[in-house]
Amino acid sequence: MSIKDQINLDLKEAMKRGEKTRLETIRSLKSAIRYAEIEAGHELDDSGTMRVITKQAKQRRDSIADFQKAGRNDLVEKEAAELAIIETYLPIQLSEAEIRTVVLAAVAELNVTDLKGMSQVMKKVMADLQGQADGKVVSQVVRDVLSER
């Protein structure tokens, strides 16, 4: 079953159960996917759909951080609830230790010795971990590993 099929099933289930937050979140997710398909000019495959879902999750995380700074706890709770729903469609996120292992392998493979090669390492690691790790966490781990060298 494709990710879009799962989203459609979950949408119907949320309607039946009357889960307002889940329903609104899934509708916004479907809308973002449809918008990306219109932009691309073709239907997205699971990989493209996953990129859209990852982007939506990142937007929610950024909003949570902004709302926390502004002291808007009501909006933080709303965004956190939406993020939890969106994350059900994402693969399980790797821990920092697991990310570090992948980064160390990439650094060794690319033979990078300092921070100047960070973009090379980031490009390889993000391709390897597609959807399994947040870019900010990966960036921090790469920076830490390269700083140690």
TIRO-2110 file (N, C-alpha, C; in Angstrom, 1 decimal):
// TIRO-2110
0.8, -1.2, 0.0, N, 1, A
0.0, 0.0, 0.0, CA, 1, A
0.9, 1.2, 0.0, C, 1, A
0.6, 2.2, -0.9, N, 2, A
1.4, 3.4, -0.9, CA, 2, A
1.0, 4.3, 0.2, C, 2, A
1.9, 5.3, 0.4, N, 3, A
1.7, 6.2, 1.5, CA, 3, A
0.4, 7.0, 1.3, C, 3, A
0.2, 7.4, 0.1, N, 4, A
-1.0, 8.2, -0.2, CA, 4, A
-2.3, 7.4, 0.1, C, 4, A
-2.3, 6.1, -0.2, N, 5, A
-3.4, 5.2, 0.1, CA, 5, A
-3.6, 5.2, 1.6, C, 5, A
-2.5, 5.0, 2.3, N, 6, A
-2.6, 5.0, 3.8, CA, 6, A
-3.2, 6.3, 4.3, C, 6, A
-2.8, 7.4, 3.8, N, 7, A
-3.3, 8.7, 4.2, CA, 7, A
-4.8, 8.8, 3.9, C, 7, A
-5.2, 8.3, 2.8, N, 8, A
-6.7, 8.3, 2.4, CA, 8, A
-7.5, 7.5, 3.4, C, 8, A
-6.9, 6.3, 3.7, N, 9, A
-7.6, 5.4, 4.7, CA, 9, A
-7.7, 6.1, 6.1, C, 9, A
-6.6, 6.7, 6.5, N, 10, A
-6.6, 7.4, 7.8, CA, 10, A
-7.6, 8.6, 7.8, C, 10, A
-7.7, 9.2, 6.7, N, 11, A
-8.6, 10.4, 6.6, CA, 11, A
-10.1, 9.9, 6.8, C, 11, A
-10.4, 8.8, 6.1, N, 12, A
-11.8, 8.3, 6.3, CA, 12, A
-12.0, 7.8, 7.7, C, 12, A
-11.0, 7.2, 8.3, N, 13, A
-11.1, 6.7, 9.7, CA, 13, A
-11.3, 7.9, 10.6, C, 13, A
-10.6, 9.0, 10.4, N, 14, A
-10.7, 10.1, 11.3, CA, 14, A
-12.0, 10.8, 11.1, C, 14, A
-12.6, 10.7, 9.9, N, 15, A
-14.0, 11.3, 9.7, CA, 15, A
-15.0, 10.4, 10.5, C, 15, A
-14.9, 9.1, 10.4, N, 16, A
-15.8, 8.2, 11.1, CA, 16, A
-15.8, 8.4, 12.6, C, 16, A
-14.5, 8.6, 13.1, N, 17, A
-14.4, 8.7, 14.6, CA, 17, A
-14.6, 10.1, 15.1, C, 17, A
-14.7, 11.1, 14.2, N, 18, A
-14.9, 12.5, 14.6, CA, 18, A
-13.6, 13.1, 15.2, C, 18, A
-12.5, 12.7, 14.8, N, 19, A
-11.2, 13.2, 15.4, CA, 19, A
-10.8, 14.5, 14.6, C, 19, A
-11.2, 15.6, 15.2, N, 20, A
-11.1, 16.9, 14.5, CA, 20, A
-9.6, 17.2, 14.2, C, 20, A
-8.7, 17.1, 15.2, N, 21, A
-7.3, 17.5, 14.9, CA, 21, A
-6.7, 16.6, 13.9, C, 21, A
-6.9, 15.3, 14.0, N, 22, A
-6.4, 14.3, 13.1, CA, 22, A
-6.9, 14.6, 11.7, C, 22, A
-8.2, 14.9, 11.6, N, 23, A
-8.8, 15.1, 10.3, CA, 23, A
-8.2, 16.4, 9.6, C, 23, A
-8.1, 17.5, 10.4, N, 24, A
-7.5, 18.7, 9.8, CA, 24, A
-6.1, 18.5, 9.4, C, 24, A
-5.3, 17.8, 10.2, N, 25, A
-3.9, 17.6, 9.9, CA, 25, A
-3.7, 16.7, 8.6, C, 25, A
-4.5, 15.7, 8.5, N, 26, A
-4.4, 14.8, 7.4, CA, 26, A
-4.9, 15.6, 6.1, C, 26, A
-5.9, 16.4, 6.2, N, 27, A
-6.4, 17.2, 5.1, CA, 27, A
-5.3, 18.1, 4.7, C, 27, A
-4.6, 18.8, 5.6, N, 28, A
-3.5, 19.7, 5.2, CA, 28, A
-2.4, 19.0, 4.6, C, 28, A
-2.1, 17.7, 5.1, N, 29, A
-1.0, 16.9, 4.5, CA, 29, A
-1.4, 16.5, 3.0, C, 29, A
-2.6, 16.1, 2.8, N, 30, A
-3.1, 15.8, 1.5, CA, 30, A
-3.0, 17.0, 0.6, C, 30, A
-3.4, 18.2, 1.1, N, 31, A
-3.3, 19.4, 0.3, CA, 31, A
-1.9, 19.7, -0.1, C, 31, A
-0.9, 19.5, 0.8, N, 32, A
0.5, 19.8, 0.5, CA, 32, A
1.0, 18.8, -0.5, C, 32, A
0.6, 17.6, -0.4, N, 33, A
1.0, 16.6, -1.4, CA, 33, A
0.4, 16.9, -2.8, C, 33, A
-0.8, 17.3, -2.8, N, 34, A
-1.5, 17.6, -4.1, CA, 34, A
-0.8, 18.9, -4.7, C, 34, A
-0.5, 19.8, -3.9, N, 35, A
0.1, 21.1, -4.4, CA, 35, A
1.5, 20.7, -5.0, C, 35, A
2.3, 19.8, -4.3, N, 36, A
3.6, 19.4, -4.8, CA, 36, A
3.4, 18.7, -6.2, C, 36, A
2.3, 17.9, -6.3, N, 37, A
2.1, 17.2, -7.5, CA, 37, A
1.8, 18.2, -8.7, C, 37, A
1.0, 19.2, -8.4, N, 38, A
0.7, 20.2, -9.4, CA, 38, A
1.9, 20.9, -9.8, C, 38, A
2.8, 21.3, -8.8, N, 39, A
4.0, 21.9, -9.1, CA, 39, A
4.9, 21.1, -10.0, C, 39, A
5.0, 19.8, -9.7, N, 40, A
5.8, 18.9, -10.4, CA, 40, A
5.3, 18.5, -11.8, C, 40, A
4.0, 18.6, -11.9, N, 41, A
3.3, 18.3, -13.2, CA, 41, A
3.0, 16.8, -13.4, C, 41, A
3.2, 16.1, -12.3, N, 42, A
2.9, 14.6, -12.3, CA, 42, A
2.6, 14.1, -10.9, C, 42, A
2.0, 12.9, -10.9, N, 43, A
1.8, 12.3, -9.6, CA, 43, A
3.1, 11.9, -8.9, C, 43, A
3.1, 12.2, -7.6, N, 44, A
4.3, 11.8, -6.8, CA, 44, A
4.4, 10.3, -6.5, C, 44, A
5.5, 9.8, -6.5, N, 45, A
5.7, 8.4, -6.0, CA, 45, A
5.9, 8.5, -4.5, C, 45, A
6.1, 7.3, -3.9, N, 46, A
6.3, 7.3, -2.4, CA, 46, A
7.5, 8.1, -2.0, C, 46, A
8.5, 8.1, -2.7, N, 47, A
9.7, 8.9, -2.4, CA, 47, A
9.4, 10.4, -2.4, C, 47, A
8.7, 10.9, -3.4, N, 48, A
8.3, 12.3, -3.5, CA, 48, A
7.3, 12.7, -2.4, C, 48, A
6.4, 11.8, -2.1, N, 49, A
5.4, 12.0, -1.1, CA, 49, A
6.1, 12.1, 0.3, C, 49, A
7.1, 11.2, 0.5, N, 50, A
7.8, 11.2, 1.8, CA, 50, A
8.6, 12.6, 1.9, C, 50, A
9.1, 13.1, 0.9, N, 51, A
9.8, 14.4, 1.0, CA, 51, A
8.8, 15.5, 1.4, C, 51, A
7.6, 15.5, 0.9, N, 52, A
6.6, 16.4, 1.2, CA, 52, A
6.2, 16.3, 2.7, C, 52, A
6.0, 15.0, 3.2, N, 53, A
5.7, 14.8, 4.6, CA, 53, A
6.8, 15.2, 5.5, C, 53, A
8.0, 15.0, 5.1, N, 54, A
9.2, 15.4, 5.9, CA, 54, A
9.2, 16.9, 6.0, C, 54, A
8.9, 17.6, 4.9, N, 55, A
8.9, 19.1, 4.9, CA, 55, A
7.8, 19.6, 5.8, C, 55, A
6.6, 19.0, 5.8, N, 56, A
5.5, 19.4, 6.6, CA, 56, A
5.9, 19.2, 8.1, C, 56, A
6.6, 18.1, 8.4, N, 57, A
7.0, 17.8, 9.8, CA, 57, A
8.0, 18.9, 10.2, C, 57, A
9.0, 19.3, 9.3, N, 58, A
10.0, 20.3, 9.6, CA, 58, A
9.3, 21.6, 9.9, C, 58, A
8.3, 22.0, 9.1, N, 59, A
7.5, 23.2, 9.3, CA, 59, A
6.9, 23.2, 10.7, C, 59, A
6.3, 22.1, 11.1, N, 60, A
5.7, 22.0, 12.4, CA, 60, A
6.8, 22.2, 13.5, C, 60, A
7.9, 21.6, 13.4, N, 61, A
9.0, 21.7, 14.4, CA, 61, A
9.4, 23.2, 14.5, C, 61, A
9.6, 23.8, 13.3, N, 62, A
10.0, 25.2, 13.3, CA, 62, A
9.0, 26.1, 14.0, C, 62, A
7.7, 25.8, 13.7, N, 63, A
6.6, 26.6, 14.3, CA, 63, A
6.6, 26.4, 15.8, C, 63, A
6.8, 25.2, 16.3, N, 64, A
6.8, 24.9, 17.7, CA, 64, A
7.9, 25.8, 18.4, C, 64, A
9.1, 25.8, 17.8, N, 65, A
10.2, 26.6, 18.3, CA, 65, A
9.9, 28.1, 18.4, C, 65, A
9.3, 28.6, 17.3, N, 66, A
8.9, 30.0, 17.2, CA, 66, A
7.8, 30.3, 18.3, C, 66, A
6.8, 29.4, 18.4, N, 67, A
5.7, 29.7, 19.3, CA, 67, A
6.2, 29.6, 20.8, C, 67, A
7.2, 28.7, 21.0, N, 68, A
7.8, 28.6, 22.4, CA, 68, A
8.5, 29.9, 22.7, C, 68, A
9.2, 30.5, 21.8, N, 69, A
9.9, 31.7, 22.0, CA, 69, A
8.9, 32.8, 22.3, C, 69, A
7.8, 32.8, 21.6, N, 70, A
6.8, 33.8, 21.8, CA, 70, A
5.9, 33.6, 23.0, C, 70, A
6.0, 32.4, 23.7, N, 71, A
5.2, 32.1, 24.9, CA, 71, A
3.8, 31.7, 24.5, C, 71, A
3.6, 31.2, 23.3, N, 72, A
2.2, 30.9, 22.9, CA, 72, A
2.0, 29.4, 23.1, C, 72, A
1.8, 28.9, 24.3, N, 73, A
1.7, 27.5, 24.7, CA, 73, A
0.5, 26.9, 24.0, C, 73, A
-0.6, 27.6, 23.8, N, 74, A
-1.7, 27.1, 23.1, CA, 74, A
-1.4, 26.6, 21.7, C, 74, A
-0.6, 27.4, 21.0, N, 75, A
-0.2, 27.1, 19.6, CA, 75, A
0.9, 26.0, 19.6, C, 75, A
1.7, 26.0, 20.6, N, 76, A
2.7, 24.9, 20.7, CA, 76, A
2.0, 23.6, 20.8, C, 76, A
1.0, 23.5, 21.7, N, 77, A
0.3, 22.2, 21.9, CA, 77, A
-0.4, 21.8, 20.6, C, 77, A
-1.0, 22.8, 19.8, N, 78, A
-1.7, 22.4, 18.6, CA, 78, A
-0.7, 21.9, 17.6, C, 78, A
0.5, 22.6, 17.4, N, 79, A
1.5, 22.2, 16.4, CA, 79, A
2.1, 20.8, 16.8, C, 79, A
2.3, 20.6, 18.1, N, 80, A
2.9, 19.4, 18.6, CA, 80, A
1.9, 18.2, 18.3, C, 80, A
0.6, 18.4, 18.5, N, 81, A
-0.4, 17.4, 18.2, CA, 81, A
-0.3, 17.1, 16.7, C, 81, A
-0.2, 18.1, 15.8, N, 82, A
-0.2, 17.9, 14.4, CA, 82, A
1.1, 17.2, 14.0, C, 82, A
2.2, 17.6, 14.6, N, 83, A
3.5, 16.9, 14.4, CA, 83, A
3.4, 15.4, 14.7, C, 83, A
2.8, 15.1, 15.8, N, 84, A
2.7, 13.7, 16.2, CA, 84, A
2.0, 12.9, 15.2, C, 84, A
0.9, 13.5, 14.6, N, 85, A
0.1, 12.8, 13.6, CA, 85, A
1.0, 12.6, 12.3, C, 85, A
1.7, 13.7, 11.9, N, 86, A
2.5, 13.6, 10.7, CA, 86, A
3.6, 12.6, 10.8, C, 86, A
4.2, 12.6, 12.0, N, 87, A
5.3, 11.6, 12.2, CA, 87, A
4.9, 10.2, 12.1, C, 87, A
3.6, 9.9, 12.2, N, 88, A
3.2, 8.5, 12.0, CA, 88, A
3.5, 8.0, 10.6, C, 88, A
3.6, 8.9, 9.7, N, 89, A
3.9, 8.5, 8.3, CA, 89, A
5.3, 8.5, 7.9, C, 89, A
6.2, 9.0, 8.8, N, 90, A
7.6, 9.0, 8.6, CA, 90, A
8.3, 7.8, 9.1, C, 90, A
9.4, 7.4, 8.5, N, 91, A
10.2, 6.3, 9.1, CA, 91, A
10.7, 6.6, 10.5, C, 91, A
11.0, 5.6, 11.2, N, 92, A
11.5, 5.8, 12.6, CA, 92, A
12.8, 6.6, 12.5, C, 92, A
12.9, 7.7, 13.3, N, 93, A
14.1, 8.5, 13.3, CA, 93, A
15.3, 7.9, 14.0, C, 93, A
16.5, 8.0, 13.4, N, 94, A
17.7, 7.4, 14.0, CA, 94, A
18.1, 8.2, 15.2, C, 94, A
18.8, 7.6, 16.1, N, 95, A
19.4, 8.3, 17.3, CA, 95, A
20.7, 9.0, 16.8, C, 95, A
21.2, 9.9, 17.7, N, 96, A
22.4, 10.6, 17.4, CA, 96, A
23.6, 9.6, 17.2, C, 96, A
23.6, 8.5, 18.0, N, 97, A
24.7, 7.5, 17.9, CA, 97, A
24.6, 6.8, 16.5, C, 97, A
23.5, 6.5, 16.1, N, 98, A
23.3, 5.9, 14.8, CA, 98, A
23.7, 6.8, 13.6, C, 98, A
23.3, 8.1, 13.8, N, 99, A
23.7, 9.1, 12.8, CA, 99, A
25.2, 9.2, 12.8, C, 99, A
25.8, 9.3, 14.0, N, 100, A
27.2, 9.4, 14.1, CA, 100, A
28.0, 8.3, 13.3, C, 100, A
27.5, 7.1, 13.4, N, 101, A
28.1, 5.9, 12.7, CA, 101, A
28.1, 6.2, 11.2, C, 101, A
26.9, 6.6, 10.7, N, 102, A
26.8, 6.9, 9.3, CA, 102, A
27.7, 8.0, 8.9, C, 102, A
27.8, 9.1, 9.7, N, 103, A
28.7, 10.2, 9.4, CA, 103, A
30.1, 9.8, 9.4, C, 103, A
30.6, 9.0, 10.3, N, 104, A
31.9, 8.5, 10.4, CA, 104, A
32.3, 7.7, 9.1, C, 104, A
31.4, 6.9, 8.7, N, 105, A
31.6, 6.1, 7.5, CA, 105, A
31.7, 7.0, 6.3, C, 105, A
30.9, 8.0, 6.2, N, 106, A
30.9, 8.9, 5.0, CA, 106, A
32.2, 9.8, 5.0, C, 106, A
32.6, 10.2, 6.2, N, 107, A
33.8, 11.0, 6.3, CA, 107, A
35.0, 10.1, 5.9, C, 107, A
35.1, 8.9, 6.3, N, 108, A
36.1, 8.0, 5.9, CA, 108, A
36.1, 7.7, 4.4, C, 108, A
34.9, 7.5, 3.9, N, 109, A
34.8, 7.2, 2.4, CA, 109, A
35.2, 8.4, 1.6, C, 109, A
34.8, 9.6, 2.0, N, 110, A
35.1, 10.8, 1.2, CA, 110, A
36.4, 11.4, 1.5, C, 110, A
37.1, 10.8, 2.6, N, 111, A
38.4, 11.3, 3.0, CA, 111, A
38.4, 12.8, 3.3, C, 111, A
37.4, 13.2, 4.1, N, 112, A
37.3, 14.6, 4.5, CA, 112, A
38.0, 14.7, 5.9, C, 112, A
38.8, 15.8, 6.0, N, 113, A
39.6, 16.0, 7.2, CA, 113, A
39.3, 17.2, 8.0, C, 113, A
38.5, 18.2, 7.4, N, 114, A
38.2, 19.4, 8.1, CA, 114, A
36.8, 19.9, 7.8, C, 114, A
36.4, 21.0, 8.4, N, 115, A
35.1, 21.6, 8.2, CA, 115, A
34.8, 22.0, 6.7, C, 115, A
35.9, 22.2, 5.9, N, 116, A
35.7, 22.7, 4.6, CA, 116, A
34.9, 21.6, 3.7, C, 116, A
35.0, 20.4, 4.1, N, 117, A
34.3, 19.3, 3.4, CA, 117, A
33.0, 19.0, 4.0, C, 117, A
32.4, 19.8, 4.8, N, 118, A
31.1, 19.6, 5.5, CA, 118, A
30.0, 19.4, 4.4, C, 118, A
30.0, 20.2, 3.4, N, 119, A
28.9, 20.1, 2.4, CA, 119, A
28.9, 18.8, 1.7, C, 119, A
30.1, 18.3, 1.4, N, 120, A
30.3, 17.0, 0.8, CA, 120, A
29.7, 15.9, 1.6, C, 120, A
30.1, 15.9, 2.9, N, 121, A
29.6, 14.9, 3.9, CA, 121, A
28.1, 15.0, 4.1, C, 121, A
27.6, 16.2, 4.2, N, 122, A
26.1, 16.4, 4.4, CA, 122, A
25.4, 15.9, 3.2, C, 122, A
25.8, 16.2, 2.0, N, 123, A
25.1, 15.7, 0.8, CA, 123, A
25.0, 14.2, 0.8, C, 123, A
26.1, 13.5, 1.1, N, 124, A
26.2, 12.0, 1.1, CA, 124, A
25.3, 11.5, 2.2, C, 124, A
25.5, 12.0, 3.4, N, 125, A
24.7, 11.5, 4.6, CA, 125, A
23.2, 11.7, 4.5, C, 125, A
22.8, 12.9, 4.0, N, 126, A
21.4, 13.1, 3.8, CA, 126, A
20.8, 12.2, 2.8, C, 126, A
21.6, 11.9, 1.7, N, 127, A
21.1, 11.0, 0.7, CA, 127, A
20.9, 9.6, 1.3, C, 127, A
21.9, 9.2, 2.1, N, 128, A
21.9, 7.9, 2.8, CA, 128, A
20.7, 7.7, 3.8, C, 128, A
20.5, 8.8, 4.5, N, 129, A
19.5, 8.8, 5.6, CA, 129, A
18.1, 9.4, 5.2, C, 129, A
17.9, 9.5, 4.0, N, 130, A
16.6, 10.1, 3.5, CA, 130, A
15.4, 9.8, 4.4, C, 130, A
14.9, 10.9, 5.1, N, 131, A
13.7, 10.8, 5.9, CA, 131, A
13.9, 10.1, 7.2, C, 131, A
15.1, 9.6, 7.5, N, 132, A
15.4, 8.9, 8.8, CA, 132, A
16.0, 9.8, 9.8, C, 132, A
16.4, 11.0, 9.5, N, 133, A
17.0, 11.9, 10.4, CA, 133, A
16.7, 13.4, 10.1, C, 133, A
16.6, 14.2, 11.1, N, 134, A
16.4, 15.6, 10.9, CA, 134, A
17.7, 16.3, 10.4, C, 134, A
17.6, 17.1, 9.5, N, 135, A
18.8, 17.8, 8.9, CA, 135, A
19.6, 18.6, 9.9, C, 135, A
18.9, 19.2, 10.9, N, 136, A
19.6, 20.0, 11.9, CA, 136, A
20.5, 19.0, 12.8, C, 136, A
19.9, 17.9, 13.1, N, 137, A
20.7, 16.9, 14.0, CA, 137, A
21.9, 16.4, 13.2, C, 137, A
21.6, 16.0, 11.9, N, 138, A
22.7, 15.5, 11.1, CA, 138, A
23.8, 16.6, 10.9, C, 138, A
23.4, 17.8, 10.7, N, 139, A
24.4, 18.9, 10.6, CA, 139, A
25.2, 19.1, 11.8, C, 139, A
24.6, 19.0, 13.0, N, 140, A
25.3, 19.1, 14.2, CA, 140, A
26.3, 18.0, 14.4, C, 140, A
25.9, 16.8, 14.1, N, 141, A
26.8, 15.6, 14.2, CA, 141, A
27.9, 15.7, 13.3, C, 141, A
27.7, 16.1, 12.0, N, 142, A
28.8, 16.3, 11.0, CA, 142, A
29.8, 17.3, 11.5, C, 142, A
29.2, 18.4, 12.0, N, 143, A
30.1, 19.5, 12.5, CA, 143, A
31.0, 19.0, 13.7, C, 143, A
30.3, 18.2, 14.6, N, 144, A
31.1, 17.7, 15.8, CA, 144, A
32.2, 16.7, 15.3, C, 144, A
31.8, 15.8, 14.4, N, 145, A
32.8, 14.8, 13.9, CA, 145, A
34.0, 15.5, 13.2, C, 145, A
33.7, 16.5, 12.4, N, 146, A
34.7, 17.2, 11.6, CA, 146, A
35.6, 18.1, 12.5, C, 146, A
35.0, 18.6, 13.6, N, 147, A
35.7, 19.4, 14.5, CA, 147, A
36.7, 18.6, 15.3, C, 147, A
36.4, 17.4, 15.5, N, 148, A
37.3, 16.5, 16.3, CA, 148, A
38.6, 16.1, 15.5, C, 148, A
38.5, 16.3, 14.2, N, 149, A
39.7, 15.8, 13.3, CA, 149, A
40.8, 16.8, 13.3, C, 149, A
END
